[in-house]
């Protein structure tokens, strides 16, 4: 039986590409038009695992997804980095001069806005997904409308790419996490990265003390993100990614951080794919 993999978006989206890269083609794709819907598919056991974008090298963290992982007790079991290529695609036979409207995900529009300065007559319209617009153009034979989407969307929906790699910054990558409702137990020797969450005391030096422990335990901090603790105004939780060579170092750090911080929680232990 093939794995059921939930993604945000539809076939032809970047999430679809990550699912193919990470799991291969022998999967059943569960399409979701929001990250909340993706989480529901996991919680109601309609999907085995999920692919979730968590940060972009240009736009930064997708903050609501940190909260989704934490509040729903999801486990991060892996990660994947995808170089993002935004392509402008239209119904076959249409040219860039025919376009009056471009529809795509807000993040894609943001990352390509410099390109459209040369076409002030084109209206930019936010949509729920990059590939969904591409599919709609083909299904409804929409003229004068273009989509910003990956190459795979043009192939799937039979569209022409009239301009490729239109993103403002060419070195554009997104980090995706692989999540499920139960922890994935890897051999300790294969675990070289972890995601944790904790709250520190509202005292001077509290966060610095925690970071010093990580350094003393030979952990390399690769990401830190703060989020408000909704139940307690002006209190913040920290989401931190660390890499390490020896799992024993992380084990030592866990025991210390559990004492030094509040609500310490390991969100995932997995393999670091960027050395």
C-alpha positions, 0 to 999 in steps of 0.5 A: 500500500502506497504512503498517503502524503498530504501537501499544501496545494495541488499537483504541480505545486512546490509541495508536490515537487518536494513530496516526489523528491523525498518519497518518490513517485509511488505515493498517494497525494492528498491535496489540501488548500491550507496548512490547517487542512493538511494538519487535519488530514494527519490528525484524522488519519486520512494521511500518513505524513505531511509536507509543510513549508517552514521557511524561505531564504528570502521571505523568512519563516512561515510563522503560523506553521511553527504554531501548527506543529506545536499545538497539534503535537506533530513530529518533524521526522525529516527536512528537504530544501527546494530551490524555487523557480518561478515561471510565468505560464499561459494558455498555449498560443498566448503571449506575454503581451496578451496578459492582463492578470497574473494570479498566484500565491502571495509569496510567489507574487512577492518574490517576483514583483520586481519583474512586473514593474516593466508591465504596469498594466498587469494586475497581480491577484493573490490566490491560494496556490501556485499550481491551482491557477495553472490548472484553472487556466487550462480547465477554463481555457482562460485567455489574458491570465497567467500563472506563476508556478513551477515547471512541473505545473506547465507540464501537467496542465499543458501550458506555455512558459513565456518567461522563466525564473522571474523571481527577483533573487535567483538564489531562492530556496525554501525549507520544507519539513516532513511531519507525522503524528507519531515520532519516527525513531531513527538510529541515534547515529543517523540523528544529526539535527533537532527542532525544540521549543521552550519558554525562558524566564522573564529575567535578564540573561535567561535566553543567553544562559540557554544558548550558552548551554547549547554551545557548551554541549557542542550544538550548532544553532541554525535557526531561532524563532520567537512566538508569543505565548497566547495565554500569557501576554508578553511572554514568548516561546522560542523555536530552535533548530540545532545540528550536532555530530554526536547524538550524546551531545544533544542528549546532554543538552536536553537534560539541562534545557529541561531543567533550565527552561519552561515547557521544554519540548522536542518537536523532532529529531532527524537527519541534517541534509545541509552540511 
